[in-house]
Amino acid sequence: MYAFSQRKIVSLGNLGCEDKFCSCATSINDSKQVVGLSELNIKKENNKYSYHAFLWENGSLFDLGNLENDEDSIAYSINRNGDVVGISGNRDVNDFYDWDMVPEERLSGQNRAEW
């Protein structure tokens, strides 16, 4: 995934998929924080890849994770305060959520979101 910034194309990266075009930005705010979704390098039962919501800021990409027992998540929008809205779900059910960002040192594991 790429962004156009100061007349340059900047790579935003992905969350581990092997294809370089496997992520999609859905929103950007005035602080230049970007959210969207990216495939993971994890195949599901239906032979498709799982995907997670992400937050990109200051050159770093963060996996926002998903809810317990869900396979996928998508971040749809981010406002000027950094509040992220999206869904977490699987084939059968998708639920809408608001990710509350907390300092990384308060979290364990790879996710930067607290539910």
N, C-alpha and C positions, 0 to 999 in steps of 0.2 A: 504494500500500500504506500502511496506517495502523496505528499502535499506540496503545493506551490507556495513558497515563502520567500519574500524579498528577491523575487525574480529567479529563484532557484527551486529545483525539485528536491524535496527532502524525503528520504525513506522513513516511514513510521514503523516499519518492521511487522512482525506477526508473532503469534503465540506458539510457534513450533512446527507449523505445517511445512511440508517440503516444497510446495508450489509457491513461487514468489507473488502470485496474485490470489491469495486465499484469505484476504481480510478486506473489510469494507468500513469506511468511516461513515457515520450517520449524522454527526453534529459536531460543531465547534463553537466555543464561546469567546467572549472578548479577551479572556486571559490566555487564549490560544491552547486551551485544553481540548482534546479531541476524544470522542467516544465512538464505539461501533462494535463490530464483531470480528472474530478471527477463528479460523479452523484450528483445531489442535491436531497433533499427530496421533490421534486415538480413533480407531475405527469402531463404529457401533455394530449391532447385530445386522442391520440392513445394509452393511458394507459402505455406509456413508460416514464421514468424519464428524466428530463432535465439534461444537464451536462454543466459545465463551465471549461474553462482553469484555471490553477493554477500556482503559483510560490511558491516553498518551499525554504526557506533560513534560516539559523541559528535557526532551530528548529520550525519555524512558517510557516503555510500554508496560502497563500493569494489568494482570489478569484479574477481573472483578469476580470471577468464579460463578457459581450457581448455587441454588438451594439444594439441600440434602435430597437425594433420590431423583433429582432432575438431571437431564443429560446436557442441556444446552441453555445458553442465555444470550440476550442481545441488549445492548445499551442503545436506546433510541435518541436521547436528547440530554444535553447538559446546559444548565443555566449559568448566569454570571457568578453565582455563589458556589458553583461546582457541584450542585445537586444533580445526580444522574437518575434518569427514569428509564426503565426497560422491562424485559420479561425474563423469567426463568421457567423452564418447563421441559416437556418431552413430547413424544408423538401424540399423546392423548390429551394433555392438559398444559396450558400456559397461564401463568399468573403474572400480573403486573406488579413491579416493585420499584421502590425508591432506594437507591444505594446511599447509605450514610458513610461518608469518608471519615476515617479515624487515623491517627498516627500509626505508622507501620510497627513501631515498637510495641504497641498494645496487642498486636495480632500474632498468631502462630500460623505456620504454613505459608503458602505462596499467595493467598488471596489478600488483597488490600481493602476489601469491603467488609463491613460488619452488617449483619442482617438484623 
